[in-house]
Amino acid sequence: MTAKKAKRPSVDAVVVNHDAGEYLLRCVASLRDAGVARIVVVDNASTDGSLERLSRVDLKVELVPTGRNLGYGTAANIGVRRCDSAYVLICNADVIVGKTAVRELASALDERSDLGLVGPRVNEPSGVIYPSARAFPQLGDAIGHAFVGMFDPDNPWTRRYRLDDGQSEDAGVDWVSGACVLVRRVAFMSVGGFDEAYFMYVEDLDLCWRLRRAAWGVAYVPSASVVHEQGVSTQAHPYKMLVAHHASTWRFVRRSVSGSTRTLLPVLGAGISARLALALSREFLEHHHTNRIRRTTSVR
């Protein structure tokens, strides 16, 4: 008599939504096509009617309105706590999951019991591959990436920080983009999930950092593919998001920097503040320039 093959753990999905509109419907439909039976949509106070529209086309989806915008990590934690499968996919509402992506990610967790989190290849709608697989940057690389990367994305500091897409899942990936990840629920819960002190941004870096400190592995699975529209919910509030991004960066720096480097915290804090001022000025000028072009075009 042949031994029975072990049954693969089921996969639940948590989708965090905030005014994603039609993208939310596409995201949930792609998860269904990928074979996910249980989908929990945690909604951060959307006002675009996306939840109502979804409820009319998918009768099985679980809708969890939070009543206010709690941020990505907090909403994801709420969703994961409602799940009971061994594996949980967490994603933004503007992500389209490839038909085999969930299976590929689950296979990676099946094959390595030490892995706590895996991420897919993230494609932009244009077909460009988003640099999801990353290393924990050294201080010099982090500074170079933060400042030079604003004007020259293809600089040596950023290249060292972002791992090449051709890297395999065993190639020393420290962290991956939180836009779409598959977590081993026991690992995720063992470190407390996402740190809810982060409103937006850097919560994925922080989660992977804490998982690695707890001896869980993080892997990049380029054979699994998703498309991320990016910025559907955040582009309406660019200044608020820039402030949130830099506040989250400062929180992670204070948490992760150790030893003699902690004496540099005042300098690092000043640098983050300077970068925020530069980013806000740049956003203002670009916004002003775009509006001027629109006004000029409209009178022609």
LUMROSE-74672 format. One line per 8 residues: number of its first residue (from 1); their letters; for each residue x, y, z of C-alpha. Coordinates in nm, 3 decimals. Layout:
! residues N
NUM = A = X Y Z | ...
END
This chain:
! residues 300
1 = MTAKKAKR = 0.000 0.000 0.000 | 0.143 0.338 -0.098 | 0.166 0.610 0.164 | -0.077 0.896 0.132 | 0.073 1.218 0.010 | 0.062 1.490 0.275 | -0.212 1.741 0.204 | -0.087 2.093 0.137
9 = PSVDAVVV = -0.205 2.350 0.392 | -0.488 2.566 0.265 | -0.431 2.933 0.189 | -0.651 3.220 0.308 | -0.614 3.572 0.173 | -0.634 3.913 0.338 | -0.684 4.217 0.115 | -0.639 4.566 0.259
17 = NHDAGEYL = -0.861 4.820 0.085 | -0.892 5.196 0.092 | -1.078 5.354 -0.199 | -0.930 5.113 -0.452 | -1.247 5.110 -0.662 | -1.244 4.874 -0.956 | -0.900 4.746 -0.858 | -1.047 4.577 -0.550
25 = LRCVASLR = -1.287 4.378 -0.767 | -1.004 4.275 -1.000 | -0.785 4.175 -0.706 | -1.050 3.950 -0.549 | -1.135 3.798 -0.888 | -0.767 3.715 -0.946 | -0.747 3.548 -0.604 | -1.048 3.335 -0.690
33 = DAGVARIV = -0.885 3.238 -1.020 | -0.573 3.145 -0.824 | -0.777 2.901 -0.615 | -0.821 3.094 -0.289 | -1.149 2.998 -0.125 | -1.148 3.226 0.178 | -1.086 3.596 0.119 | -1.108 3.857 0.394
41 = VVDNASTD = -1.125 4.219 0.279 | -1.037 4.464 0.556 | -1.158 4.809 0.456 | -0.998 5.125 0.592 | -1.299 5.359 0.573 | -1.344 5.364 0.195 | -1.592 5.617 0.058 | -1.587 5.509 -0.308
49 = GSLERLSR = -1.850 5.234 -0.282 | -1.594 4.962 -0.356 | -1.716 4.738 -0.073 | -2.076 4.757 -0.186 | -1.979 4.677 -0.544 | -1.768 4.382 -0.434 | -2.046 4.240 -0.217 | -2.273 4.229 -0.522
57 = VDLKVELV = -2.031 4.028 -0.739 | -1.873 3.800 -0.477 | -2.118 3.663 -0.220 | -1.857 3.460 -0.032 | -1.604 3.734 0.040 | -1.576 3.838 0.406 | -1.596 4.215 0.450 | -1.446 4.375 0.759
65 = PTGRNLGY = -1.503 4.754 0.777 | -1.269 4.917 1.031 | -1.460 5.246 1.056 | -1.149 5.456 1.001 | -0.817 5.441 0.820 | -0.596 5.231 1.047 | -0.309 5.194 0.803 | -0.188 4.889 0.613
73 = GTAANIGV = -0.025 4.684 0.889 | -0.304 4.720 1.144 | -0.567 4.628 0.886 | -0.362 4.327 0.774 | -0.330 4.208 1.134 | -0.707 4.230 1.179 | -0.754 4.014 0.871 | -0.494 3.755 0.965
81 = RRCDSAYV = -0.650 3.713 1.311 | -0.974 3.612 1.140 | -0.800 3.343 0.935 | -0.731 2.987 1.043 | -0.530 2.844 0.752 | -0.162 2.766 0.797 | -0.071 3.004 0.514 | -0.217 3.354 0.462
89 = LICNADVI = -0.164 3.574 0.158 | -0.162 3.945 0.242 | -0.190 4.201 -0.034 | -0.291 4.548 -0.138 | -0.623 4.591 -0.315 | -0.448 4.712 -0.631 | -0.262 4.384 -0.683 | -0.358 4.132 -0.952
97 = VGKTAVRE = -0.240 3.785 -0.853 | -0.116 3.552 -1.127 | -0.307 3.230 -1.175 | -0.025 3.011 -1.041 | 0.126 3.263 -0.798 | -0.040 3.134 -0.482 | 0.056 2.776 -0.566 | 0.418 2.875 -0.633
105 = LASALDER = 0.444 3.069 -0.307 | 0.281 2.789 -0.106 | 0.523 2.538 -0.260 | 0.815 2.747 -0.132 | 0.677 2.731 0.223 | 0.611 2.358 0.181 | 0.970 2.291 0.080 | 1.136 2.485 0.362
113 = SDLGLVGP = 0.988 2.468 0.709 | 1.221 2.746 0.826 | 1.060 3.004 0.599 | 0.819 3.245 0.766 | 0.741 3.469 0.469 | 0.780 3.460 0.091 | 0.720 3.722 -0.175 | 0.652 3.698 -0.550
121 = RVNEPSGV = 0.798 3.884 -0.844 | 0.612 4.216 -0.855 | 0.548 4.361 -1.199 | 0.431 4.711 -1.276 | 0.146 4.743 -1.533 | 0.404 4.854 -1.792 | 0.583 4.521 -1.754 | 0.877 4.666 -1.562
129 = IYPSARAF = 0.979 4.448 -1.268 | 0.955 4.628 -0.935 | 1.265 4.568 -0.719 | 1.091 4.369 -0.446 | 1.381 4.149 -0.330 | 1.611 4.353 -0.111 | 1.896 4.334 0.138 | 1.913 4.507 0.473
137 = PQLGDAIG = 2.124 4.807 0.371 | 2.448 4.904 0.535 | 2.446 5.258 0.674 | 2.644 5.407 0.386 | 2.427 5.235 0.125 | 2.111 5.350 0.303 | 2.224 5.713 0.298 | 2.331 5.695 -0.067
145 = HAFVGMFD = 2.006 5.527 -0.169 | 1.796 5.775 0.029 | 1.944 6.091 -0.124 | 2.104 6.002 -0.457 | 1.823 5.756 -0.537 | 1.571 6.042 -0.549 | 1.741 6.173 -0.864 | 1.934 5.874 -1.000
153 = PDNPWTRR = 1.763 5.538 -0.932 | 2.046 5.348 -1.099 | 2.320 5.445 -0.855 | 2.567 5.204 -0.690 | 2.416 5.239 -0.341 | 2.066 5.153 -0.462 | 2.198 4.864 -0.671 | 2.362 4.709 -0.364
161 = YRLDDGQS = 2.042 4.755 -0.166 | 1.812 4.608 -0.429 | 1.885 4.250 -0.526 | 1.876 4.145 -0.890 | 1.551 3.982 -1.007 | 1.748 3.679 -1.121 | 1.835 3.587 -0.765 | 1.686 3.262 -0.642
169 = EDAGVDWV = 1.494 3.234 -0.319 | 1.811 3.102 -0.154 | 2.026 3.397 -0.259 | 2.029 3.586 0.070 | 1.708 3.789 0.039 | 1.659 3.983 0.361 | 1.317 4.130 0.290 | 1.055 4.170 0.020
177 = SGACVLVR = 0.784 4.421 -0.064 | 0.474 4.390 0.153 | 0.246 4.466 -0.142 | 0.191 4.091 -0.169 | 0.337 3.827 0.061 | 0.249 3.478 0.175 | 0.311 3.426 0.545 | 0.327 3.115 0.755
185 = RVAFMSVG = 0.062 3.213 1.008 | 0.241 3.063 1.307 | 0.556 3.262 1.223 | 0.363 3.581 1.158 | 0.175 3.555 1.487 | 0.488 3.456 1.682 | 0.643 3.799 1.617 | 0.316 3.986 1.668
193 = GFDEAYFM = 0.241 4.042 1.300 | 0.299 4.388 1.156 | 0.402 4.655 1.405 | 0.088 4.868 1.426 | 0.287 5.179 1.515 | 0.365 5.207 1.142 | 0.078 5.374 0.959 | 0.216 5.328 0.610
201 = YVEDLDLC = 0.550 5.215 0.463 | 0.848 5.029 0.612 | 0.619 4.789 0.800 | 0.727 4.517 0.555 | 1.097 4.581 0.618 | 1.033 4.582 0.992 | 0.833 4.257 0.981 | 1.103 4.074 0.784
209 = WRLRRAAW = 1.372 4.211 1.015 | 1.186 4.079 1.321 | 1.117 3.743 1.155 | 1.486 3.699 1.077 | 1.581 3.792 1.434 | 1.340 3.519 1.547 | 1.521 3.266 1.320 | 1.253 3.258 1.047
217 = GVAYVPSA = 1.365 3.281 0.686 | 1.241 3.521 0.418 | 1.249 3.426 0.051 | 1.185 3.572 -0.291 | 1.002 3.346 -0.538 | 1.038 3.496 -0.888 | 0.839 3.211 -1.047 | 0.531 3.353 -0.872
225 = SVVHEQGV = 0.414 3.670 -1.042 | 0.174 3.953 -0.952 | 0.097 4.292 -1.103 | 0.087 4.591 -0.870 | -0.073 4.913 -0.990 | 0.095 5.106 -0.702 | -0.031 5.421 -0.540 | -0.401 5.381 -0.619
233 = STQAHPYK = -0.500 5.475 -0.264 | -0.199 5.686 -0.165 | -0.156 5.917 -0.464 | -0.456 6.127 -0.356 | -0.260 6.240 -0.046 | 0.105 6.268 -0.158 | 0.221 6.505 0.118 | 0.064 6.296 0.395
241 = MLVAHHAS = 0.223 5.983 0.251 | 0.567 6.143 0.231 | 0.545 6.240 0.597 | 0.426 5.889 0.689 | 0.710 5.730 0.490 | 0.980 5.932 0.663 | 0.822 5.888 1.007 | 0.822 5.512 0.951
249 = TWRFVRRS = 1.183 5.521 0.835 | 1.284 5.704 1.152 | 1.101 5.449 1.367 | 1.283 5.162 1.199 | 1.620 5.333 1.225 | 1.573 5.385 1.598 | 1.471 5.021 1.640 | 1.736 4.856 1.425
257 = VSGSTRTL = 2.051 5.061 1.480 | 2.269 4.914 1.752 | 2.611 4.941 1.912 | 2.827 5.245 1.860 | 2.617 5.350 1.561 | 2.343 5.461 1.801 | 2.557 5.764 1.882 | 2.478 5.878 1.526
265 = LPVLGAGI = 2.101 5.879 1.584 | 2.077 6.261 1.612 | 2.263 6.295 1.282 | 2.048 6.028 1.116 | 1.733 6.195 1.244 | 1.846 6.527 1.100 | 1.921 6.356 0.770 | 1.575 6.201 0.753
273 = SARLALAL = 1.421 6.542 0.826 | 1.632 6.700 0.550 | 1.528 6.433 0.304 | 1.160 6.487 0.394 | 1.195 6.860 0.332 | 1.360 6.788 -0.003 | 1.091 6.534 -0.099 | 0.807 6.772 -0.004
281 = SREFLEHH = 0.966 7.054 -0.204 | 1.010 6.828 -0.503 | 0.648 6.710 -0.483 | 0.524 7.070 -0.459 | 0.728 7.183 -0.760 | 0.619 6.884 -0.970 | 0.255 6.940 -0.873 | 0.282 7.312 -0.955
289 = HTNRIRRT = 0.448 7.235 -1.289 | 0.181 6.979 -1.382 | -0.101 7.219 -1.298 | 0.061 7.495 -1.503 | 0.084 7.265 -1.804 | -0.281 7.169 -1.762 | -0.390 7.533 -1.742 | -0.183 7.619 -2.049
297 = TSVR = -0.326 7.327 -2.244 | -0.686 7.405 -2.144 | -0.679 7.760 -2.288 | -0.555 7.647 -2.628
END
